[in-house]
């Protein structure tokens, strides 16, 4: 017993944490607590708390209840030091690394987002991964970028630039997801690599099957969506809805994007390809006239069978799916609005005959 006490004292004097410092913490539940809020307080997951306490119903905790909060820190290996307490000179802990960037640190390299560029195309331009580029710039969704925005490509940004750019290094991603028809908490959790239980706790959902299409859910700790670089829900600098009642579409030629609104609320945004300078996309206010699941489209210099998900809004001008190119953000068409085929399907189902479609420069 005396030997253990001596060992702990020696370890503390040497600046080495004792083994018991790595033990679990106990949290006493307060009124208003739930497992999600407690997990955020201690930097652990809801599932870890559930497993540590053998909780069978994650929604049932009560004030005064003691919960074990498992430690995430790796335990330091036990080291026995054969030395008397009196002979152990106190060693000051090493100073923390200075906040300033070292003088020989690699200078930061930035890229200014150009018209029509996506995060994926910029990542390919600099031969970096999409997920790494998103992480460095705290981009919660791979396509949540806009023309004129500065993106860090390499190097270490200064503290001033981090503050100015609104980045919080190491912060938790918080994404808003709009529930689509047929989605469940489980499928949404799989999409963002987040436990469905965490999503339920974050949104105070007590019945797993009680979510509805159109409902906005907060997704804490969401990962970057692999392979997605053309669509998202929220958009900084998106144009305001023009009608504000019911469904409407705005095609913005200045940033090569198509925006969908429901009662004035932005519900979808996709990077598209518009008409070339010689065959520009018509501008003005129109309405959806007719829809075709598939059709052959032909004209001078092209003959495209099986064009999917077509919505005509003026004469031969339409929004439709595209299988012959993936140059989103570039002027590629003979006047139509080219969409990625999965996005074209979404817009085809969203747009009804008569839905306002406004095309602006």
C-alpha positions, 0 to 999 in steps of 0.5 A: 500500500505504501509502495503504491502511494509513493509511486503515485506521488513520484509520478505526479512530481515527474509530471506523469499523470497517474493511472487513476487520472484516466478513469471514467468520470461520473455525471449527475443528471440535471433537470433538462439534460438528455444523453446528447447534451451530456455527450457534447459536454464531455466530448464522447458519443451517445452510444458510448454513454449508453454502453457504459451504463447499460441503458436500454432506453436512451430517452429515459434518464432522470435528475439525480441519476449518476452516469458513467462517462467513459474516458476517450483518452488512451491510458498511459502505460504504468511505469514503476520508478524505484526512487524515494520521495525525498530524492525525486526533484520536482520537474516543471511541466513542459511549456505549451507550444506557442500559438504563433506560427513558426517562422519557417512554417509553409506559407499558406496557398489560397485559391479564389473560387471562380464562376461555376467551380465546385469543390471537387474540380478545385480539389482535382486542380491541386491534386488534393482529396475532396475530403481534405480540402473540405476539412481544411476550410471547414466546409460542411458540405462539399458544394457549399462554396461560392464565386469569390470565396477564398479556399486554403489549399496548403500551408498553415493559415494565420490566426487573423485569416482564420478569424476573418474567414469564419473558420473554427479549427477543430469545431464540430460540423453541424449540418441541416438535413431536409427529410426526403420522402422514404427516408428514416433516421437510420438511413439519414444517419448512414448518409452522414456517418452519424448514429441515428440515436445521436440525430434523435437526441439532437432534435428531441425526437422521441418516436423513431418513425415520427419524422416527416418529409420536409422536416429540417433535422440538425445533424451534429458531427456530420462527415463530408459526403463522399462522392457528392460535389454538386448539390446541397440544401443551404447556399450562402448568397442564394437569391431570394425567392421571387413568388414566396408561395408554393413551389418555384425555381430560379435558374441563376446564370451568373453562378450556373446554379438552379435553386428550388423553393417551397413557400419561400424556403430554399430546399435544393440547389444544384450546380448545372451547365447553361447555354453556350455564348452562341446559344444562350439560355433564354431569360425571363419569367416562365412556367413549367409547360410539359414534362417527359420522363425520356425523349430524343433531343436533336438539333444542329450538330447533336442528336441525343436519344433517351434524354431523361427527366425533361421539364420544358418551360419555354418553347424548346428550352428545358431543364433535363438530365445529362449523360454525355458530360459532367462539366457542371458550371461550364457553358455546354448546352444549346440553351437548355439547363443541363443537370446531373441526372440524379438531380434532374430526377429530383427536380422533375418530381418537385416541379409541377405543371405551372410551377414558376421558373425564373431565369436570371443573369 
